[in-house]
Amino acid sequence: MKRLGGWDRWWANCRLRCVELTFSDGHSREVAFSDREGWRVIHLNKVQASWTDVTILSAYPALPGSNAASDLCVSEAAFAGWPVAAQPQ
């Protein structure tokens, strides 16, 4: 467990609880996250879009007594897909 200043920085910051993904085709989807460390993989099932807007709807608070911060950071997000003509069947 990595610690900075004696506190686990994961728990000392706010964390994603729920986001809304809005796609260029007009569709949107809410995605909830469990409060645990690690990568999350979200399967979007054949969304055809050229861009995605991510809106944070809610967050888990920093743990009390953990030198708590009120910020929320997202370190990385990646979207993978295929050109429309090359989508797998």
Secondary structure, 3 states (H helix, E strand, C coil): CCCECCECCCCCCEEEEEEEEEECCCCEEEEECCCCCCCCCCCCCCCCCCCEEEEEEEEECCCCCCCCCCCECCCCCCCCCCCHHHCCC
